[in-house]
Amino acid sequence: MITRRATVPLLALPLLALPSLAHAAPLPDGYTQARTGRGKPARWELVPDPTAQGGQALAQLEADPTDYRYPLLIWPAPAAADVEISIRFKAVAGRTDRAGGIAIRLTDPDNYIVLRANALEDNVNLYRVVRGDRREIKGATTRVTSGEWHTLGVRAVGDAFTATFDGKVLFTVSDRSIPGPGRVALWTKADSVTHFDTLTLRAPP
C-alpha cells in the first residue's frame, strides 16, 4: 500500500527483468491491457531494444490511426491518489500521433488523469479523462525528439499536479476533477509506437 510517509521508491527498477528477446513476446502476468475510445484493441508486448535498460522495452504495437484511441497498460500496483511517478520513454513511430504518457488515478479506462509527451507537436500536456472525454488541464511547449530516451514525470498531491520532463519542472496546476485513488498505467494515442523501459513510483514526501 502506498502511504504518504513512504520516502523510498516502492518501484524503481526496470519494467522488464526477463531474458533477452529476439522477437516481440507476450506480457508477463499482472498487467492489464485496456483502451479508451474507439478503434482496435491495445496490443502491448515486450520488444527487443538494445538501447533500453535490460535490452528490452514495453511497446503498444497495434498501429491503428483512429484519433480517438488511447491504449492503456495498467500497472500491477496498488491504487493511490497521491503519487510521484517517472517513466523513461522513447517515441519510435506514428503518423497520426507519436506520443507516450503516464495515467494516474485510473478507476477504469474512461476515467483518469494523464500526462503525455508528443514528439510530433513538441509539447507535454496534462489531461483529465472523464467518462471517456479528454480535456486539457495545462500544457507546455518543449522539444520531444523521436528516437531518443526521455523521462516524463508527474507528482500528484491532493488537487496539485506537477509535470516534469527530463528532470525539468514544466508547470504545477490545480485540478479537482478526479480526487480519489486509482491505478497507474502507461498510455499512448492512435498509431503511436512508443517504447517504455523504467517506471519509478513512490509516495510523495
N, C-alpha and C positions, 0 to 999 in steps of 0.2 A: 504494500500500500504506500502511496506517495503522501508524505506529510510535509508540512511547511518547515519543520525543524530539520529535515534531512539536508545535509550540506555536502554530501558526497554523491557522485553520479550513481544513479540507480541502473543506468545502462550507458556505458561508454566504451564500446567495443565494436569491432567490425560487425556489420549486419550479417555477414556470412562467415561461417567457420567450417567450411567443407573442403574436401579435396578439390584440386584444380579441375576445371571443366574444359572439355574440348568443344562442346556444343551447349545450347540452351537446355536447361533442365527444370523440372517442376520445383515448386517451393517446398521447403520443409514444413512440417506440421506447425499449426499455431497461427498462421497468417490467414486473414480473411480477405478475399477479393470482392470488390463491390464497384458500383458505378452510379454517379449522379447523372441524370439527364437521359439522353437517347443514344441510339447507335449500338454498335456491337459491344458485348460484354468485355470487361477488362481481361487482359491476358498477361499477368505478371509472371516472370520466370527469372531464374538465375542465369546469368550470361557471363562468359569469359571476358575479362577486360584486364590486360596486363598493367594498365595504369592505375587500377583500383587497389585499395588496400586488401591484401589477400588474393589478388589476381582475379576477382570476380565481383559482379555487381547485381543489384536488382534492377529490372527494367520492365516497363509495360510495352509489349511488342505488337499489340493489335493497332495497326496504323489506320484506323477509321477516321476520316476527316470531319465527321459530324461536329459542328462547332459547339453545340450544347451536349458535350460528352466529357465527363470528368472521372476518369478511372481512379479508384482508391485501393490502397493496400493497407488494411487495418492492422496495426502493430499489436502483438500479443503482450500488452502491458496493462496494468490496472487503470480504470477510469479516474481522472483527476480534473479539477478546474484550474488550479494554479500550477503551472509547469514552466520549465525553461528547457528549450529544445534547440538543438542544431543538427543540421543534416548536410553531408557532403554530396553534391550532385554534379552531373556533367550533362549538358544539353547536347544530344548527339544528332538528332534529325527531327524533321517535321516541317511541312509546307504551310499547313493551316495554322499551326501553333508549334512552339518549341519551348515548353515550359516545364517546371518542376516545382513542387511545393510541399509544405507540411500542413496537414489538417489537425486541429486540436478541438477539444470539447465536442467530439463527434458522438452524437447519440444514435444516429442512423445515417445512411448515405445521403439524406436530404437536409440534414441539419448539422452545421459545424462552422468553425472559423478556419480560414486557410490563408497562409502567407505563401505567395508564389513569386518566382522569378521567371522572366520571359526573355529569351535570347533574341527573338525577332523584334521585340518592342523596346528592349533595353530599359526595363523597369522592374521594380519589386513592389507588389501591391498586396494589401491586406483586404480580404473579403469576408463578409458574412454570407452563409448559405442557409436560408430559412425556407422550409418547405420546397426545396429544390431551386429557389430563386436566388441567384448570386448577385450581390450588390457590393460595390467597392466602399470600404471604410476610409482608407487613405493609401496613397502610393508615393513612390519616389523614383526619379529618373537616375539610373546608374548603368554602367556598362556591364552587360552579361554576355560574355563571349561563349560561342559554341565550341565544343571540343576541348574544353578546359574544366578542371575541377574548381568548384566554388563552394563556399559554406554559407548556408542560409539559416538564420536563427530567429526564434520568436520567444519572448518572455511574456507570460500572461499571469497577472495577479489582480484578482477582482475584475474591475472593468477597464484596467490599464493594459495595453499591449505595446511592447517594444519590439521593433523589427531591426535585425542586423543583417549585413551582407559582407562576407569576407572580413569579419571582425569589426566592421564599422557600423555604429548606430545610425540608422536612416531616419527613424521617427518613433515617437511614442504617441499613442492616440487612445481615447476612451470610447468604449462601445459596450452597451448593456444588452445586446440582442440575445446572446447565449451565455447566461451567467453560470450555469451548472456544470457539473463534471461530465467528462466524456472521454472517448478513446483518442488515440493518436494514429494518424495514417499518412502514408506517402500519397502524393496527388500529382496527376498530370492532366493535360487537356487535349481533346481531339486526337490528332495523329502524332503528338509528341512522343519521341523516343528519348528518354532521359535515364541515365544511369545514376543509381544511388549506392553508396557503399558504407557510410558510417553515420549512425544516429546516436546522439548523446541526449539523454533525458534525465533531468534532475528536478527536485523541488526547489523553488526559489528560496533564497535565504530570508 
